[in-house]
Amino acid sequence: MGEWDLEIYGSRWSKLRLVTVTEHTDESQQRLRCRLATCWTLPAKLGFWVLTGAGLVTTAALGGQGWWALVPLAVPAGVAWRFARDQRNVRRVLAVVLEEVAESLGIRRLRQGAAPG
């Protein structure tokens, strides 16, 4: 298995990897930390690079014919923006699910940077 505990495919374009760590504190308590890391799936990576290559070939073929010859290079940027938005949505949904499950189990959340107490 990889370096994560759970991998969830949120859509065709993004996946989320959940990593958990449990710490035992001096106060005989346990602290559970979760890290949500998103990345592109293989079809997303392939699609992005195919569009980038096609944009470069098109721009080279139209080279020197005005600023609009650079427009095909904007397509991969738009696709990357869409994939990033999809990743944020997947991360947001799983964070809500984790908080609801923790609340149902009586686990309280420590805010990031807050001292335990």
C-alpha positions in Angstrom: 0.0 0.0 0.0 1.1 3.6 -0.5 1.8 6.3 2.0 -1.9 7.0 2.6 -4.6 5.3 4.6 -7.5 5.8 2.2 -7.8 6.9 -1.5 -11.1 8.2 -2.7 -11.9 9.0 -6.4 -14.1 12.1 -6.1 -14.6 12.4 -9.9 -13.0 11.3 -13.1 -10.5 14.2 -12.7 -9.5 14.2 -9.1 -8.8 11.9 -6.2 -8.2 12.5 -2.5 -5.7 10.7 -0.3 -6.4 10.6 3.4 -3.5 10.2 5.8 -4.2 9.8 9.6 -1.8 9.9 12.5 -2.7 9.1 16.2 -0.7 10.8 19.0 -0.7 9.9 22.6 -0.4 13.0 24.8 0.9 13.4 28.3 -2.6 13.9 29.6 -3.5 10.3 28.7 -5.5 11.5 25.7 -5.2 10.6 22.1 -5.0 13.1 19.3 -6.1 12.1 15.8 -4.7 14.1 12.9 -6.1 13.9 9.3 -4.4 15.2 6.2 -6.4 15.5 3.0 -4.3 15.7 -0.1 -5.8 15.9 -3.5 -4.2 15.2 -6.9 -5.2 14.6 -10.5 -6.2 11.2 -11.7 -4.4 9.5 -14.7 -7.1 10.5 -17.2 -6.8 14.1 -16.0 -3.0 14.2 -16.4 -3.2 12.6 -19.8 -5.9 15.0 -21.0 -4.1 18.0 -19.7 -0.8 17.1 -21.5 -2.6 16.1 -24.7 -4.3 19.5 -24.7 -1.0 21.3 -23.9 0.7 19.5 -26.8 -2.1 20.2 -29.2 -2.0 23.9 -28.1 1.8 24.1 -28.7 1.5 22.5 -32.1 -1.4 24.8 -33.1 0.5 27.9 -31.8 3.6 26.9 -33.7 1.6 26.3 -36.9 0.0 29.8 -36.5 3.1 31.5 -35.2 3.6 35.1 -36.1 0.0 35.7 -37.2 -1.2 37.9 -34.3 -1.9 37.6 -30.6 -4.9 35.2 -31.3 -2.4 32.5 -32.3 -1.6 32.2 -28.5 -5.3 31.4 -27.7 -4.9 27.6 -27.9 -2.5 27.8 -25.0 -5.3 29.2 -22.8 -7.3 26.0 -23.1 -4.9 23.9 -20.8 -4.9 26.8 -18.3 -8.7 26.7 -18.2 -8.7 22.9 -17.8 -6.1 23.1 -15.0 -8.4 25.7 -13.2 -11.4 23.4 -13.6 -9.4 20.4 -12.2 -8.3 22.6 -9.2 -11.9 23.6 -8.5 -12.9 19.9 -8.6 -10.1 19.1 -6.1 -11.4 21.8 -3.7 -14.9 20.4 -3.9 -13.7 16.9 -3.2 -11.6 18.1 -0.2 -14.5 20.2 1.1 -17.0 17.3 0.9 -14.8 14.8 2.7 -13.9 17.4 5.4 -17.6 17.8 6.1 -18.1 14.0 6.3 -15.1 13.6 8.6 -16.4 16.4 10.9 -19.9 14.8 11.1 -18.5 11.3 11.8 -16.2 12.8 14.5 -19.1 14.7 16.1 -21.2 11.5 16.1 -18.4 9.7 17.9 -17.9 12.5 20.5 -14.6 13.6 19.2 -14.0 17.3 19.5 -12.0 19.2 17.0 -8.8 21.1 17.8 -8.5 24.2 15.6 -5.2 24.4 13.7 -2.6 26.2 15.8 -4.7 25.9 19.0 -3.0 24.6 22.1 -4.7 21.5 23.6 -6.4 22.1 26.8 
